[in-house]
Amino acid sequence: MVFCTVFSIVPQLIDQAATDPAVLDGLGSLKAAVDAGETFSPQLLQKTIFDAGNEGITFTWMPQLFKSMPAGQFFMTLFFTALVFAAFTSLLAMVELATRALVDGGVSRSRAIQCVGLGGFLLGVPSALSMKFLQNQDWVWGVALMLAGLFFAIAIIAHGARKFRIEQLNHADSNVRVGRWWDVVICILVPIQAVILLAWLLYDAWSGNPENWLKPFDVYNVGTVLIQFVVVLVVLILANKWIVRRCNRPDGENVQAG
C-alpha cells in the first residue's frame, strides 16, 4: 500500500519536471544527475531514488507525496511523529527483553538496563555515521526476522504446540480461545514459510551479485548475512549457557534483581 501510494506521484513528477525543473529540488541524487545532463526518465528514478532502499522511500518520496496533497505539511508532521513513536515503543520492548534476560541471569535490573542501553547505543553508532553500514544492517537483520520466526516456531514445537497453546494462550485469564488450527500453523505453515522466504531472499541477493556473493563486507549479498548470523548465534548461544548456569544456581548464590 505504501509503495503504491508513493509511486503514484511518479508520473505527475515526470510531467512537472519537463516544464518546471524546480520540482526536483530536495531530491538530491536525482537533481544532480539531471543537472549533469542525464535524461529524466523512470530508469533514472530507479537508479537515483528507488535504489536508495527503505530510507529513500521514507525520507525522499514520502515528503514528495505529502507535498502534492492538500494540507500536506500537516499530515507529513503527523506521519513522521507517528514514525518516531513507533520506533521508540519498539525500542522499549527490545530493551525490556534484553534486560529481562540479564535479570534472569542474576544481574540487578538497574545494572541490566545500563548495560543494554549502553550496548544498544554503541551498536547503533556505526549506522548513524555511515549510510552504507545502515543499509547493510537493515538488510541483514531484515532477513533475520524470518530466522527469528523460525526459531520461535521450533521452540514451541519442542515444548509442544498443544501444551503451549493451553498454558500460554487458553489459560483461565484469557478472553480469547485459540483452536487447534493454531497448532497446524505453528508446526507446519510457519516453518515452511520461513524457509521459503529465507531461500528466496538469499537467492535474490545471490542472483544480483553472483561474482561476489560470499564477500563478507559487501552491503547486500549472501556472505554478509551468513557471517553476521554466525557471529551473533555464537554469542547468543554462549550467553544462553551463561544465563542457564546462573539460573540453575542454588537460591542463595543467585544475585537478587533490584
C-alpha positions as CSV (number, residue, x, y, z in Angstrom):
1,M,0.0,0.0,0.0
2,V,2.8,2.5,0.9
3,F,4.8,1.6,-2.2
4,C,1.7,2.0,-4.5
5,T,0.8,5.3,-2.8
6,V,4.4,6.7,-3.1
7,F,4.9,5.5,-6.7
8,S,1.6,7.1,-7.7
9,I,3.3,10.5,-7.8
10,V,6.0,9.5,-10.2
11,P,4.0,10.2,-13.4
12,Q,3.0,13.6,-12.0
13,L,6.6,14.3,-11.1
14,I,7.8,13.4,-14.6
15,D,5.3,15.7,-16.3
16,Q,6.1,18.6,-13.9
17,A,9.8,18.2,-14.3
18,A,9.5,18.7,-18.1
19,T,8.3,22.2,-17.6
20,D,9.5,23.1,-14.1
21,P,12.9,21.7,-13.1
22,A,12.4,23.3,-9.6
23,V,10.2,20.3,-8.6
24,L,13.4,18.3,-8.4
25,D,14.7,20.5,-5.5
26,G,15.2,18.3,-2.5
27,L,15.6,15.1,-4.5
28,G,19.4,15.1,-4.1
29,S,20.9,12.5,-6.4
30,L,18.1,12.7,-8.9
31,K,18.5,16.5,-9.3
32,A,22.3,16.1,-9.5
33,A,22.0,13.5,-12.3
34,V,19.6,15.7,-14.3
35,D,21.9,18.8,-13.8
36,A,24.8,16.7,-15.1
37,G,22.9,16.1,-18.4
38,E,21.2,12.7,-17.9
39,T,17.7,12.3,-19.3
40,F,14.9,12.4,-16.8
41,S,13.2,9.0,-17.1
42,P,11.8,6.2,-15.0
43,Q,15.1,4.4,-15.4
44,L,16.9,7.4,-13.8
45,L,14.4,7.4,-11.0
46,Q,15.2,3.7,-10.4
47,K,18.9,4.4,-10.3
48,T,19.0,7.5,-8.1
49,I,16.0,7.2,-5.8
50,F,14.4,3.8,-5.6
51,D,17.8,2.1,-5.3
52,A,18.3,4.1,-2.1
53,G,16.3,1.5,-0.3
54,N,13.9,2.0,2.6
55,E,15.4,5.3,3.6
56,G,14.9,6.6,0.1
57,I,11.2,5.7,0.2
58,T,10.7,7.1,3.7
59,F,12.8,10.3,3.6
60,T,12.7,11.2,-0.1
61,W,9.4,10.0,-1.6
62,M,7.1,10.3,1.3
63,P,7.8,14.1,1.7
64,Q,7.2,14.4,-2.1
65,L,3.9,12.6,-1.7
66,F,2.7,14.9,1.1
67,K,3.9,17.9,-0.9
68,S,1.4,17.0,-3.6
69,M,-1.5,16.7,-1.1
70,P,-3.8,19.4,0.4
71,A,-2.6,20.1,4.0
72,G,0.4,18.0,3.2
73,Q,2.7,19.8,5.7
74,F,0.3,18.9,8.5
75,F,-0.1,15.3,7.5
76,M,3.7,14.9,7.0
77,T,4.2,16.2,10.5
78,L,1.7,13.6,11.8
79,F,3.4,10.8,9.8
80,F,6.9,11.4,11.0
81,T,5.7,12.0,14.6
82,A,4.0,8.6,14.4
83,L,7.1,7.1,12.9
84,V,9.2,8.4,15.9
85,F,6.8,7.0,18.4
86,A,6.6,3.6,16.6
87,A,10.4,3.4,16.7
88,F,10.6,4.4,20.3
89,T,7.9,2.0,21.5
90,S,9.6,-0.8,19.6
91,L,12.9,0.1,21.2
92,L,11.3,-0.1,24.7
93,A,10.2,-3.6,24.0
94,M,13.6,-4.7,22.8
95,V,15.4,-3.1,25.8
96,E,13.0,-4.8,28.2
97,L,13.5,-8.2,26.5
98,A,17.3,-8.0,26.8
99,T,17.0,-6.6,30.3
100,R,14.8,-9.4,31.4
101,A,17.3,-12.0,30.1
102,L,20.1,-10.4,32.1
103,V,17.9,-10.2,35.2
104,D,17.1,-13.9,34.9
105,G,20.8,-14.4,34.8
106,G,21.2,-12.7,38.2
107,V,22.1,-9.2,37.2
108,S,20.3,-6.4,39.0
109,R,17.7,-4.6,37.0
110,S,19.3,-1.2,37.2
111,R,22.7,-2.6,36.0
112,A,21.0,-4.7,33.3
113,I,19.2,-1.5,31.9
114,Q,22.5,0.4,31.9
115,C,24.3,-2.5,30.1
116,V,21.6,-2.9,27.5
117,G,21.2,0.9,26.9
118,L,24.9,1.4,26.5
119,G,25.3,-1.7,24.3
120,G,22.5,-0.6,22.1
121,F,23.9,2.9,21.8
122,L,27.4,1.7,20.9
123,L,26.0,-0.8,18.3
124,G,23.9,2.0,16.7
125,V,26.8,4.5,16.4
126,P,28.2,3.0,13.1
127,S,24.8,3.1,11.5
128,A,24.4,6.7,12.5
129,L,27.8,7.6,10.9
130,S,27.6,5.5,7.7
131,M,24.7,5.2,5.3
132,K,26.2,2.0,3.8
133,F,26.5,0.4,7.3
134,L,22.9,1.3,8.0
135,Q,21.8,-0.2,4.7
136,N,23.8,-3.4,5.5
137,Q,22.2,-3.7,8.9
138,D,18.8,-3.1,7.6
139,W,19.3,-5.9,5.0
140,V,20.9,-8.4,7.3
141,W,18.5,-8.1,10.3
142,G,15.5,-7.8,8.0
143,V,16.4,-11.3,6.7
144,A,17.0,-12.3,10.3
145,L,13.3,-11.7,11.1
146,M,12.5,-14.8,9.1
147,L,15.1,-16.8,11.1
148,A,13.7,-15.4,14.4
149,G,10.2,-16.6,13.4
150,L,11.6,-20.0,12.5
151,F,13.4,-20.3,15.9
152,F,10.2,-19.2,17.7
153,A,8.2,-22.0,15.9
154,I,10.9,-24.6,16.6
155,A,11.0,-23.7,20.3
156,I,7.2,-24.1,20.5
157,I,7.3,-27.4,18.6
158,A,10.0,-28.7,21.0
159,H,7.8,-27.6,24.0
160,G,4.7,-29.0,22.5
161,A,2.4,-26.8,20.4
162,R,-0.8,-28.0,22.1
163,K,0.7,-27.6,25.6
164,F,1.9,-24.1,24.8
165,R,-1.5,-23.2,23.4
166,I,-3.3,-24.4,26.5
167,E,-0.8,-22.9,29.0
168,Q,0.0,-19.6,27.4
169,L,-2.9,-18.7,25.1
170,N,-6.0,-20.5,26.5
171,H,-5.3,-20.0,30.2
172,A,-8.0,-19.1,32.7
173,D,-7.5,-15.3,32.4
174,S,-7.6,-15.2,28.6
175,N,-10.7,-13.8,26.9
176,V,-9.8,-15.4,23.6
177,R,-9.8,-19.2,22.9
178,V,-7.4,-20.3,20.1
179,G,-8.4,-23.5,18.4
180,R,-6.3,-26.5,17.1
181,W,-5.8,-24.7,13.8
182,W,-3.0,-22.7,15.6
183,D,-1.0,-25.9,16.2
184,V,-1.1,-26.6,12.4
185,V,0.0,-23.0,11.7
186,I,3.0,-23.2,14.1
187,C,4.1,-26.7,13.4
188,I,3.7,-26.7,9.6
189,L,2.9,-23.4,7.9
190,V,5.3,-21.1,9.8
191,P,8.4,-23.3,9.3
192,I,7.6,-23.8,5.6
193,Q,7.0,-20.1,5.1
194,A,10.2,-19.1,7.0
195,V,12.4,-21.5,4.9
196,I,10.8,-20.4,1.6
197,L,11.2,-16.7,2.4
198,L,14.8,-17.2,3.6
199,A,15.7,-19.1,0.5
200,W,14.1,-16.5,-1.8
201,L,15.8,-13.6,-0.1
202,L,19.2,-15.2,-0.2
203,Y,18.7,-16.4,-3.8
204,D,17.7,-12.9,-4.8
205,A,20.8,-11.5,-3.2
206,W,23.0,-14.1,-4.9
207,S,21.4,-13.5,-8.4
208,G,22.1,-9.8,-8.1
209,N,25.8,-10.3,-7.4
210,P,26.9,-13.9,-8.3
211,E,30.6,-13.0,-8.6
212,N,30.9,-11.6,-5.0
213,W,28.0,-13.4,-3.3
214,L,30.2,-14.6,-0.4
215,K,32.1,-11.4,0.2
216,P,31.5,-10.8,3.9
217,F,31.9,-7.0,3.8
218,D,29.6,-6.2,0.9
219,V,26.4,-4.2,1.6
220,Y,23.9,-6.5,0.0
221,N,24.9,-10.1,-0.5
222,V,24.7,-13.6,1.0
223,G,28.1,-13.6,2.6
224,T,27.5,-10.6,4.9
225,V,24.2,-12.3,6.1
226,L,25.9,-15.6,6.8
227,I,28.9,-14.2,8.6
228,Q,26.8,-11.9,10.9
229,F,24.3,-14.7,11.6
230,V,27.1,-17.0,12.6
231,V,28.8,-14.4,14.9
232,V,25.6,-13.4,16.6
233,L,24.4,-17.0,17.0
234,V,27.7,-18.0,18.7
235,V,27.4,-15.0,21.0
236,L,23.8,-15.8,21.9
237,I,24.5,-19.5,22.4
238,L,27.3,-18.7,24.8
239,A,25.2,-16.0,26.6
240,N,22.3,-18.5,26.9
241,K,24.6,-21.1,28.5
242,W,25.8,-18.4,31.0
243,I,22.2,-17.5,31.9
244,V,21.2,-21.1,32.3
245,R,24.1,-21.7,34.6
246,R,23.2,-18.7,36.7
247,C,19.5,-19.7,36.8
248,N,20.4,-23.2,38.0
249,R,22.5,-22.0,40.9
250,P,21.1,-22.6,44.5
251,D,18.9,-19.6,45.5
252,G,21.4,-18.4,48.0
253,E,24.1,-18.0,45.3
254,N,22.0,-16.1,42.8
255,V,22.2,-12.3,42.7
256,Q,18.9,-10.7,43.5
257,A,17.3,-8.4,40.9
258,G,16.8,-4.9,42.1
